[in-house]
């Protein structure tokens, strides 16, 4: 594997299964150059995000880890924050509290429904309507300027939620908004292990994103150490087939590029 990063990793501070050292050990085995820890912070009442009382200890522990130079794996300070259109100022304040290298903005909620874990409301609306609501929120997240990366771009498909009609125009419009906002997307490799059975985003979307010049980075969405860099060999193949020649790396919210 060439010089690569994995910027989407969850530890026991949120809903991950292990602590920083275990993930670092696997990053070394996978010959990664950089690993980014990006635990969930969600301004909603859920049990899978970092508790506010743990903000100081996470900040200090991860900052210390990032500050310790490592010749084999560099550590980056990331966050994955849920986007809520009525909580932009609160989100901004949370980000300002942490010495982040990058922030992933994700949509896991449609109104108060956490569609990413709660299957009970699928079927209440048409899938076309869910796609409309979801991608409108992704557009708003990009326009907010809060985030460096849009997480798992087409997450709405996770549980085989496929639109009834062609939504390619909605998706293309969303990509154009992301491009205009100068925001990065990630190739999130966890989708292969979900019911949808394909990366977030899929190959067609990757090709469109590449054609309009949207920068991209890599994330495994790891919730256990053995998830680190999962399916990255296939991810590199798909990126190159889509037309990408570089991925993005981050330091202090500034971008660099890695040739793939």
Secondary structure, DSSP 8 states (H G I E B T S, - for coil): --S-EEEEE--TTTT-SS-HHHHHHHHHHTT-SEEEEEEEE-SSS-SSS--GGGHHHHHHHHHHHHHS--SS-EEEEEEEEE--GGGHHHHHHHHHHS--SEEEEE--EETTEETTT--TTTTSS-HHHHHHHHHHHHHHHHHHT--SEE-STTGGGTTT---SS--HHHHHHHHHHHHHTT-EEEEEGGGGGSTT-S-BS-HHHHHHHHHTT--EEEE--BSSGGGTTTTHHHHHHHHHHHT--EEEEEETTEEEEEE-
